[in-house]
């Protein structure tokens, strides 16, 4: 079996590898992307079992796809924890690759859970919609500024049919008029795009029972539910590779009993039921005052 420690950079990767069968050790610097692809395809063609370890970093999606295609095992580690295991202050690419290789050989590599490719693709859908909404908000803010400069203050009503007609009716200087026209065209193009992405998110939610379950809670919509499920992931598939003591319900109960017997149990103060009822009364009054303030502010407008 060949173990490879990779110090990954956008333009190249420094590797340190060892063949556990022969004990052969090599160090190489592979340029991206042709040289690296040729090297790993050669290993796969030789029929050898290979394990690659690297720190979690960006700009490596093509590399992960390549190793998955070649059926080469890839371990991605916690970069911060790997950094704590460095003994020497001096830091070079060769030393980083050697450190990752050493952790792999000594079974101390802090492997982390990596989401599936389907999960990542759905995250791209959410991220793309988020960026489109941000772009639309910036455009709408600029158009609001144009309206305010012309003495029109109607906030959300500006996006209704009558408000749009008022905005377009202003007589502006040539380049200001060009800017208004371009912004309105961009806005008209973004609205259908965002609506299409929102519909795609709703369709994905229908396929996900966990997201549908989350939507039963008040205030949770398709976007929030799907984002939560994608980020948290499947608890049954998330496995930590760090060295930790085994933790079970029985051990938790035994620990609590031990602390109580040794008079070391960290007991906290718990309010009485009367105290809790008074807190609920104060909180309810506070919310009512907030609601009244919002209604009064709307009436002033």
C-alpha positions in Angstrom: 0.0 0.0 0.0 1.2 3.5 -0.9 0.7 6.3 1.6 0.9 9.9 0.3 1.0 13.1 2.3 0.0 16.1 0.2 0.7 19.8 0.8 -1.8 21.3 -1.6 -1.5 24.7 -3.3 -3.6 26.1 -6.2 -0.7 25.9 -8.6 1.1 22.8 -7.4 1.3 20.2 -4.7 4.3 18.9 -2.7 4.0 15.2 -1.9 5.8 12.8 0.3 5.1 9.1 -0.3 6.1 5.8 1.1 5.5 2.3 -0.1 4.7 0.2 3.0 5.5 -3.0 1.2 9.0 -2.0 0.1 9.8 0.9 2.4 10.6 3.1 -0.5 10.4 6.9 0.3 10.0 9.6 -2.4 9.3 13.4 -2.5 8.0 15.2 -5.5 6.6 18.5 -6.6 3.7 18.1 -9.0 2.4 21.0 -11.1 -1.3 21.4 -11.6 -3.1 20.1 -13.4 -1.5 17.9 -16.1 1.5 16.7 -14.1 -0.5 15.7 -11.0 -3.2 14.0 -13.1 -0.6 12.0 -15.0 1.1 10.9 -11.7 -2.1 9.6 -10.0 -3.4 7.9 -13.1 -0.1 6.1 -13.3 -0.6 4.8 -9.8 -4.1 3.7 -10.5 -3.1 1.9 -13.7 -0.4 0.0 -11.7 -3.2 -1.5 -9.6 -1.7 -0.5 -6.3 -3.8 0.5 -3.3 -3.2 4.2 -2.5 -4.2 6.4 0.4 -3.8 10.2 0.1 -4.0 12.6 3.0 -4.3 16.4 2.8 -5.4 19.4 4.8 -8.9 20.8 4.3 -8.5 23.7 1.8 -10.2 25.4 -1.1 -9.6 25.1 -4.8 -9.2 21.3 -4.6 -12.5 20.2 -6.0 -10.9 18.9 -9.3 -8.4 17.0 -7.3 -11.0 15.3 -5.2 -13.0 14.4 -8.3 -9.9 12.9 -9.9 -9.1 10.7 -6.9 -12.8 9.6 -6.7 -12.7 8.7 -10.4 -9.5 6.6 -9.9 -10.9 5.0 -6.7 -8.0 6.3 -4.7 -8.8 6.7 -1.0 -8.7 10.4 0.1 -8.5 11.5 3.7 -9.0 15.2 4.4 -7.8 16.5 7.8 -8.5 19.3 10.2 -5.9 22.0 9.2 -5.9 23.6 12.6 -5.2 20.4 14.4 -2.5 19.3 12.0 -0.8 22.7 12.6 -0.7 22.0 16.4 1.2 18.8 15.7 4.1 20.6 14.0 7.2 20.6 16.3 9.6 22.8 14.3 8.9 26.5 13.9 10.3 26.4 10.4 7.6 25.8 7.8 8.2 24.6 4.3 6.1 22.7 1.7 8.3 19.7 2.1 8.0 19.6 5.9 4.2 20.0 5.6 4.0 17.0 3.3 6.3 15.0 5.6 4.2 15.9 8.6 1.0 14.7 6.9 2.7 11.5 5.9 3.9 10.9 9.4 0.5 11.4 10.9 -1.0 9.0 8.3 1.6 6.3 9.1 1.3 6.7 12.9 -2.6 6.6 12.7 -2.8 10.1 14.2 -4.2 11.9 11.2 -7.2 14.1 12.3 -9.6 13.0 9.6 -12.9 15.1 9.2 -16.2 14.3 7.7 -16.7 15.5 4.1 -20.1 15.9 2.5 -21.1 14.0 -0.5 -21.0 15.4 -4.0 -24.8 15.6 -4.1 -24.7 17.6 -0.9 -22.1 20.0 -2.3 -24.1 20.5 -5.5 -27.2 21.4 -3.6 -25.1 23.8 -1.5 -24.2 25.5 -4.8 -27.9 25.9 -5.5 -28.4 27.7 -2.2 -25.2 29.8 -2.6 -26.1 30.8 -6.2 -29.6 32.0 -5.1 -28.1 33.8 -2.1 -25.7 35.7 -4.4 -28.5 36.5 -6.9 -30.7 37.9 -4.0 -27.7 40.0 -2.9 -27.2 41.4 -6.4 -30.9 42.2 -6.6 -30.9 44.0 -3.3 -27.9 46.2 -4.4 -29.8 47.1 -7.6 -33.0 47.9 -5.7 -31.1 50.1 -3.3 -29.6 52.1 -6.2 -33.0 52.6 -7.7 -34.4 53.7 -4.4 -31.6 56.3 -4.2 -32.6 57.5 -7.7 -36.2 57.9 -6.5 -35.2 59.7 -3.3 -33.0 62.2 -5.3 -36.1 63.0 -7.3 -38.3 63.5 -4.2 -40.1 60.2 -4.4 -40.2 58.2 -1.1 -42.4 55.2 -1.3 -40.2 52.3 -0.1 -41.7 48.9 -1.1 -44.4 50.6 -3.1 -41.7 51.6 -5.6 -41.7 48.0 -6.9 -45.4 48.0 -7.6 -46.8 48.9 -11.0 -47.6 52.5 -10.1 -44.3 53.1 -8.3 -42.4 51.7 -11.3 -44.3 54.1 -13.7 -43.3 57.0 -11.4 -39.7 55.9 -11.4 -39.5 55.7 -15.2 -41.3 59.0 -15.7 -38.6 61.1 -14.1 -36.6 63.3 -16.6 -33.0 62.7 -15.8 -29.7 63.7 -17.4 -28.5 61.4 -20.2 -26.1 59.2 -18.2 -28.4 59.1 -15.1 -31.2 58.0 -17.4 -28.9 55.3 -18.9 -28.0 54.1 -15.4 -31.7 53.9 -14.4 -32.6 52.0 -17.6 -29.7 49.5 -17.2 -30.6 48.9 -13.5 -34.2 48.2 -14.3 -33.2 45.8 -17.1 -31.0 43.9 -14.6 -33.7 43.8 -12.1 -36.2 42.4 -14.6 -33.7 39.7 -15.5 -32.9 38.8 -11.9 -36.5 38.4 -10.7 -37.3 35.4 -12.9 -33.9 33.8 -12.2 -34.5 34.0 -8.4 -38.0 32.7 -8.8 -36.7 29.7 -10.8 -34.0 29.0 -8.2 -36.6 29.2 -5.3 -38.8 26.7 -7.2 -35.9 24.4 -7.6 -35.2 24.6 -3.8 -38.8 23.7 -3.1 -38.6 20.7 -5.3 -35.5 19.5 -3.5 -37.2 20.0 -0.2 -40.0 17.7 -1.3 -37.4 14.9 -1.8 -35.9 15.4 1.6 -38.0 14.1 4.6 -35.7 15.8 7.1 -36.3 19.2 5.5 -40.1 18.6 5.4 -40.0 17.8 9.1 -38.2 21.0 9.9 -40.8 23.0 8.0 -43.5 21.9 10.5 -41.9 24.4 12.9 -43.3 28.0 12.7 -41.1 30.4 10.7 -39.0 27.7 9.0 -39.3 27.8 5.2 -37.9 25.7 2.4 -34.6 27.6 2.2 -33.8 27.5 5.9 -34.8 23.8 6.2 -32.8 22.7 3.2 -29.7 24.7 4.3 -29.9 23.3 7.8 -30.1 19.7 6.6 -27.2 20.2 4.1 -24.9 21.8 6.6 -25.6 19.5 9.5 -25.6 16.4 7.3 -26.6 12.9 8.2 -25.7 12.2 11.8 -25.4 8.5 11.1 -22.7 9.1 8.5 -20.6 11.7 10.4 -17.7 9.9 12.0 -14.9 11.7 13.8 -11.4 10.3 13.4 -9.9 12.1 16.3 -8.7 10.1 19.3 -11.4 10.5 22.0 -12.6 8.5 24.9 -15.6 6.4 24.3 -18.8 8.2 25.4 -22.1 6.3 26.1 -25.3 7.0 28.0 -24.3 4.5 30.7 -20.9 6.3 31.2 -22.7 9.6 31.4 -25.1 8.3 34.1 -22.2 6.8 36.0 -20.2 10.1 35.9 -23.2 12.0 37.3 -23.7 9.5 40.1 -20.0 9.6 40.9 -20.0 13.4 41.2 -23.1 13.3 43.5 -21.5 10.7 45.8 -18.3 12.8 46.0 -20.2 16.0 46.6 -18.7 17.5 43.5 -21.9 17.8 41.4 -22.1 21.3 39.9 -25.6 22.1 40.9 -27.2 25.3 39.5 -29.9 27.5 40.9 -33.4 26.8 39.4 -36.2 29.4 39.8 -39.4 28.3 41.5 -42.6 27.9 39.5 -44.0 31.2 40.9 -40.8 32.9 39.7 -41.2 31.4 36.3 -44.8 32.5 36.0 -43.8 36.1 36.8 -41.0 35.9 34.2 -43.6 34.8 31.6 -45.8 37.7 32.6 -43.0 40.2 32.1 -42.0 38.7 28.8 -45.5 38.7 27.5 -46.0 42.4 28.5 -42.6 43.2 26.8 -43.7 41.5 23.5 -47.1 43.4 23.6 -45.3 46.7 24.1 -43.0 45.9 21.1 -46.1 45.1 18.9 -47.8 48.3 20.0 -44.7 50.3 19.1 -44.5 48.8 15.6 -48.1 49.5 15.0 -47.7 53.1 16.1 -44.7 53.6 13.9 -46.6 52.3 10.9 -49.5 54.7 11.6 -47.0 57.7 11.7 -45.9 56.9 8.2 
